[in-house]
């Protein structure tokens, strides 16, 4: 809902509305309003302030909450699903779905991925397959796990939130 206020403009009382998304210099002097999500839009924040994210082209469809891996896709900085079975360590996660070839917003590890389901509070999780997580770490003594990625991802804060950790990974 737009927030309006009354202001004197050129000697007359006029109703104005607060800015939710900045259009740049043309929005200078405007009063700022929260968006539909109850937060300030990144466009109204100073340069360097806001979510710590990286933009990368999705080389496949990425579902909300999936862990992802950066890679070079024929000279284009791209992102794909992380997967412990094929050597793709998790470099971050996405909070919304992105179609293949779309520019994805990737959040770094050491944040909270709040787009998951079925987590047990306090349970530790490791990288699984297809961008998912598992509560069971890979067995490093199992020869079937040779060349797979063992990567601790984080601990569940709730059934839908995983506090991630950039703890590195090991190739078994």
N, C-alpha and C positions, 0 to 999 in steps of 0.2 A: 504494500500500500504506500503510495507516494505521500511524503510528508510536506505539506504546504505551510507557508507562513506569509504574513503580510509585511510589506516593505514599502518605503516611500521611494518612488522612481520618478524623476523629473517632476517633482512636486505633487505626484498623485499616489494614492494608495493602490498597490497592485499585489495580487497573490502570486508568489513564486514557489517553485518546488525545489527541494534539495536534490543534489546530484548523487546518483548511485554509481554510475560508471562515467569516468572522466573522458572527455574528448580531447584532452591535452590542453594547450594554452587557451583555447576557447572557453574552457571551464574555469579559468582563473577567477578567484574571488567568490566562487560558489560555496554554499554551505553543503556539507557532505551528509548523506543518509546511509543507513545500513541497508543491505540488499535483502532479498526474500529469505536468505539463509541466516539472517541476523548478524552478518559479518560485513566488514568493509571490503569492497572490491579491490583487487590488487592495483587497478588503474588509478586509484586515488592516493596510493601510498608513494612515498619518495622512492626514487631509484635506489635499489639495493636493499629495500625493506620489503618483506613479504615472504611468501612460501619459498623454501629452498627447493627448487625443481629444475629439471633439465628437460628440454624439448628434443625429441628424437622421432624419426619416421618409423611407424610400426610396420614391420615386414611380415606381419601376420595379425589376425584379429587378437586383441588383448582384452580379456574380461576384467571387470572391476574387481580389485583386490588381488590380482595376480602379481606374482613376483616376476621380474623381467631381467633380461641380459642385454647389455649393449654390444653391438658388433658393427663391422664394416660390411655394408651391403653394396658391392660394386662402387665404392667410393662415397657412399652416403652413410653418415652416422645414423644408425638405426637401432631399433629395440625389438626384441622377440621374447617369447616365454622362456624363463629360466627353467632348467630341468636337471635333476641330479643324475639322470641316466645317460645324458649325452654330452657332458662337459660344459654345460652352460650355467655358470655360477650366477647367483642373484646379485645384481648391482643396485636394484631398487624395486619399487612396486608402483602400480597405477591404481587410482581410486575410482576411475570410471572406465567404461568400455571404449575401445578405440578400434575402428575398422582398419584393415590392412591398407597401407599407404597414407593413413591419417597421421597428423603430427600429434604424438602422444606426450602427455605431461607425466614425467616420472619423478617420484619422490625418492630421496636417498634412504638407505638403511639408516637406522638410529632415529627413526620417527615412529609414529603409530599408524599401522594399517588398520583402518576401521571398517573395511569392506569385506570381512570374512564371516564365516558362519560355523557353528558347531564346535567352537573351541572350549576347552575346560579351563576355568580360571586357575592361573598359577602353573599350568602345564607348559613345558618347554617344547619348542617346535624346530624342525629342521627342514631344509629344502626338500620338496617332493618332486613329482613330475608335473609337466605341463603348467608350470607357474604356481603350483600348489604347495602346501606344507604338510608335514607328517609329524605326529607326536612320537614316532619311533625313529631313532637315528639308524643309519646304515651300519651293519656289522662289518668292521674293518678286517675281521678274520675270514669272512666269507669270500671265497674266490670268485663268486658270481658278482661281486661288487667292484672288481678290479676296473680301474679307469672311471669309476663313478665319482661324483662330487659329494663330499660330506661337508655340509655347511649349516652351522647353527644359525637360525633366523631370529628367534626371540621367544618371549614368554607372553602367554595370554593374560590380558587385563580383564577381559570379559568374554562372553561367547562370540563376540563379533570384532574384538580389538586385539591386535598383536603388537606389543611393544617390541620393535625390531632392534637388532643389534648388528653392527657391522664388524663381525668377529672374524672375518676371513673364511677361507675354505681350504679343504685338503682334497687332493685327488688320490683316491685309494688305489 
